[in-house]
Amino acid sequence: MAANTPPVCDFHWPAPDFDLPGTDGLRYTLHDVSGPRGTLIMFICNHCPYVLAVLDRIKRDARELQARGIGVAAICSNDAEAYPDDSFDNMVKMAEKEDLPFPYLHDEDQSAARAYHAACTPDFFGFDAKGGLQYRGRLDASRMSPAPEDAPRELFEAMKQVADTGEGPRDQVASVGCSIKWKPAA
């Protein structure tokens, strides 16, 4: 399980659309999850130790950002045949057990991960109200274990800035996590 680091933010890059099933039985597009003051799309999965280490922080920040008008959704794109913990049925179980406060979407054909150029779990994409990328950084200084409680809330503060000004911070630290588990090439 090698750590993978995504590239830095490509400011104003347009958010790709998607149409994916959620663990709640509904289908979601980018429009469905977009907020009036911005949108946060997260690539996560059920088994990644980087995600599991910060899942409580992700849920906390998602709730607080939603209260500020930021739409939030998470997408799991991993190959479920090779990584059964990331199957849709297990995603449903995790969403219920963890009481996820955002749609948890299944990207079975990995088209969303490819369109977003997702690199790892977690991988965060913060968009402004017009759908332009403003943040592609980390949640905070956490790795496979949570950062100290008083660590700066980088994702939260960046998205709060996006909601307030329409622009993300110029200095961003890339997220680190497990690579997306790609399906074998056909």
SVG drawing of the C-alpha trace seen along z (x, -y; Angstrom):
<svg xmlns="http://www.w3.org/2000/svg" viewBox="-33 -37 38 47">
<polyline fill="none" stroke="black" stroke-width="0.4" points="0.0,0.0 2.2,-2.8 1.2,-6.4 0.2,-8.5 0.2,-12.3 -2.1,-14.1 -1.0,-17.2 -1.5,-20.7 -4.6,-22.7 -5.3,-23.7 -7.3,-26.9 -10.6,-27.3 -10.4,-23.8 -14.1,-23.0 -15.8,-20.3 -16.7,-17.3 -20.3,-16.1 -21.2,-12.6 -24.3,-10.4 -23.7,-7.9 -25.8,-5.7 -25.7,-6.6 -25.8,-4.3 -29.2,-5.8 -30.8,-4.3 -30.8,-7.6 -28.8,-8.7 -26.7,-11.9 -25.2,-14.3 -22.8,-17.1 -25.8,-19.5 -27.6,-17.5 -24.8,-17.8 -23.6,-21.3 -24.1,-24.0 -25.0,-27.6 -21.6,-28.7 -19.4,-25.9 -19.0,-22.1 -16.6,-19.6 -16.1,-16.3 -14.1,-13.7 -12.7,-10.4 -12.7,-8.0 -13.2,-4.3 -14.1,-1.9 -10.7,-0.3 -8.0,-3.0 -6.2,-3.6 -5.7,-7.3 -9.5,-7.7 -10.4,-5.7 -8.0,-7.8 -9.8,-11.0 -13.4,-9.9 -14.7,-11.6 -13.0,-14.9 -14.3,-14.5 -17.9,-14.2 -17.4,-17.1 -16.1,-19.4 -18.7,-18.2 -21.5,-19.2 -20.0,-22.6 -19.4,-23.3 -22.9,-22.3 -24.2,-24.8 -22.2,-27.4 -23.8,-26.5 -21.1,-24.1 -22.5,-21.0 -20.6,-17.8 -20.4,-14.3 -18.0,-11.4 -17.2,-8.9 -15.7,-5.5 -14.1,-4.4 -12.0,-1.4 -12.0,1.9 -14.4,3.8 -13.5,7.2 -9.9,6.8 -10.9,4.9 -14.2,6.4 -14.3,4.1 -15.1,1.3 -18.1,3.1 -21.3,1.2 -23.0,3.4 -20.1,2.6 -20.4,-1.1 -24.0,-1.0 -23.1,0.6 -20.4,-2.0 -22.7,-4.9 -25.3,-3.6 -22.8,-2.7 -20.9,-6.0 -24.1,-8.1 -22.4,-9.9 -23.9,-13.4 -23.3,-13.5 -24.1,-11.3 -21.7,-8.4 -21.5,-7.5 -20.4,-4.4 -18.2,-4.9 -18.2,-1.3 -16.8,-2.0 -14.3,-4.5 -15.3,-7.2 -15.7,-9.8 -12.2,-9.1 -10.8,-9.3 -12.6,-12.6 -11.4,-14.2 -7.9,-12.7 -8.3,-11.3 -5.1,-10.0 -5.6,-8.7 -8.0,-8.2 -8.7,-10.7 -8.5,-13.2 -10.4,-16.5 -11.7,-18.7 -13.1,-22.1 -15.0,-24.1 -16.4,-27.6 -20.1,-28.4 -19.4,-28.5 -17.8,-25.1 -14.2,-26.2 -11.6,-24.3 -10.2,-26.3 -8.8,-23.7 -7.0,-20.4 -5.3,-19.9 -5.3,-17.8 -7.8,-17.7 -5.2,-18.5 -1.7,-17.2 -3.1,-13.7 -1.6,-10.7 -2.4,-7.1 -3.2,-8.5 -5.0,-11.7 -3.0,-14.9 -3.2,-16.6 -6.6,-18.0 -5.2,-21.6 -3.8,-21.1 -5.0,-23.6 -8.2,-22.5 -6.8,-23.2 -9.7,-21.8 -12.3,-23.5 -10.6,-26.9 -10.0,-26.7 -13.6,-25.9 -14.8,-28.5 -12.7,-31.0 -14.1,-29.7 -17.7,-30.2 -16.9,-33.7 -14.7,-35.0 -15.1,-32.6 -11.3,-31.9 -9.2,-29.3 -5.9,-29.8 -2.9,-30.0 -0.7,-27.9 -2.0,-24.3 -0.5,-21.1 -1.5,-18.1 -3.4,-15.2 -1.6,-11.9 -3.3,-8.5 -3.6,-5.1 -3.8,-5.1 -7.1,-4.6 -7.4,-0.9 -7.8,-0.8 -9.4,2.1 -7.1,4.0 -7.0,2.4 -9.5,4.2"/>
</svg>
